[in-house]
Amino acid sequence: DVLVKKAALWTGISETVLRREASRAERNMPPEQQDSRPETSRRQATARPRAAGPEELLATVLLADPDLAIAAADRGVVDSMEEGLWKNVTNVIISAYRDAGSVDVSEVMEAIPPAERERVASSLNEDALGERSQRERILEDCIRGIDRMARKRHNRSVLVELRKTEQLGSEDVSKEKLDQWRPRTSSDA
C-alpha cells in the first residue's frame, strides 16, 4: 500500500491505475512466479473482507429508520455521494419513503450485490444499529465521512488539473488556475 502511494506521488499516475496494472501483470505471470509473494501478503489479500464504508452504512441506517431517511435527504447528503451503487440505493430508499412513506426492504436488497447484501442484512438482522440515538450518531458520522470523501475527490481533481497545466509548461496559467481553485475544506460543505 505504501509503495503504491509513493509511486503514485512520484510518477503522478493515480493509485488506481498502478494497482490495476500490477494485478494485470501478476495475472500474466507464470504460476511458479505468482507464488513467490511472501505468505503474509497472500494471506492478507484473501483473509480480510472489506468493511462497510460510510455510504454503505448510511444506506443500512436509512433502511432501518424512515425518519432518518428524510433527515438525510433534507441535509443533501446524496449530492455529496460518489456515483455508484450506494448513491443509487440511497436515492431509491429516500424516494420510497418520500412517495409512499415506506420502502420494500427486500426489493432494495435484491439490487445490492451479494457480498454487500450480506453485510447490510446482517446489520439489519442483528440489530447492530441499536437504539434511535445510536442510529442518529451513526447517521451524523456517515454524513461527515461522505463529506470528507467528497472533499478528497474534489481536491484530487483540482490537483490533477494543476498537474496537467504544469505539464503544458504554462506557468502563468498554472498560477492563475491555482488562484481560482482552492481545495475544498469542511467549512465549504
N, C-alpha and C positions, 0 to 999 in steps of 0.2 A: 504494500500500500504506500509506504513512504517513498519507495523507489519510483513508483509511478507518478506520485505527486511531484517529486523533484524533477523527474524527466519532463513532466508537463510544464513546469515553471521554466526549466532550462531551454526547452525547444519551442515553447509556445503552442504545442499541439495539445488538444484537450485530453484530459484523463480518459474519457470515454473511448476516444479513438485509439489511444495507446493500449488500453485494456482489450479492446476488440481485436486489434492486430496481434497482440500477444496470444490471445486464446486461439485465433485463427492459425498462427504459426505453430502453436502446441498441437493442434488437431492434425496438422500436416506432418508432424514428426513421426519417425518410425516408433513402434511400440517400445522398443528397448530404451530409447532416449526419453520417452514420456515418463517412464518410471524412475528416472534419475532424480526427480524432485525429492527434496527432503520429506520424510514421512510426516513430519508435523504439518507442512503446508498442505499435503494431500488430505490429512485428517481435518484440518480447519476448513478446507473448501467444501467438504461434504457433511461435516457434523453440525455446522451452525445454520439453523434456519433463520431467515430474515425476520426481524422483529417488525411489528406494525409501526408505521410512521404516523405522523400527526394527521395526514389526510385520511388514512385508513381508520385510525382511531376516531376521528371526527364522524365518519360515516357510521361507525358502530354506535357511538353515543346518540346520534340522531335517530337511528333505528329504535333505540331503547326509549327515547323520550321525545314525544312530539313537540312539547313546548320549547325544548332546546333547539329543535329544527327551525322553528320560526325565529327564535332569537339569533341563531347563526345567520339566517337569511337576512335579517334586519341589519346585521353588522357587516354584511357584504363579504363574508369570508370566501365565498365561492369564487369571486372575482380574483382573489389572490392565489387560488389553487392552480397548480400546473395542469395543463391539458392532459387528459388521460382518464383512466378507469375511475379513480376516486372522485374526480370532479364530476364526471357523468353520473355516478351513483349518488353523490350528494345532491346534485340537481334533481334527480328523479325523486329522492326522498322528500326534499323540500317542496317540490311541485305537488306531490301526492298529498302531503299534509295541508298545503295551502288550498288545494282544489277540493279534496274530499274529507279532510280532517283526519285521515288515517292513511296508512300505507300497508300494502300486502308484502310482508317481510319475505315470504317465500319467493315472490316474483322478483324482488330486488336481489335476493341471494342467488337466484338462477343466473343472473347477469354477471356475477363475480366468478373469476377463475377458481378452480378447486382449492389450491393451496391457501389463497386469501380467504375464500369462503369458509374453510375450516377454522381459521383464526377468528373470523368475525362470529361464526356460530358458537365457538367455544366461549368467547367473551360474553355473548348474549345468554347462553345456557347456564354458565357457571355463576352468573350474577357478579362477574368480575368488575362491573361498573359501579356497584354499590348503591348507596343512598343518593337521593336527589342532590344534596350539597356536594357530594363527591363527583357526580356527573357534571355539575356546573364547573367545578375546578378543572376537570378533565377537558371540558369544552374550552375554557379560558386558555389552558396550556396548549391545546391543539391550535387555537387561533394564533397564539403567539408563535408557535412553531411554523405554521403555514406562512405567516407574515415574514418570519426570518428567512424561510426558504425563498419567498418571492423577492426579498431584498437581495439575497445572494444571486439569484438568476439575473436580476436587473444589473447588479454590479458586474457580473461576469460579462454580460452583453456589452456594457459600457467599455470594459477592458478590451474585449475583442475588437470593437470599433476603433479604439485608440491605437491598438497594435496595428490594425490594418492601415490607418493613416500614417503611422510612423514608418511602416514598411514602404509606403509610397514615396517617402522621403520629403514630404512637405511639412517642415517644422512649424510654419505659420499656421497651417490648417490644424495640426495637432494641438497647438496651444489654444487656438480658437475653440476647437471642439472640447478641449479639457475645461475651458471656462464655462461652456454651455452645459456639459454633462458633469454632474456631480453624483457621487454614489448616493444611493437611497439609504436613509437611516431610519431607525424606528420612529423618529418624530415625523417622518414624511408619510407614514402609513395612515 
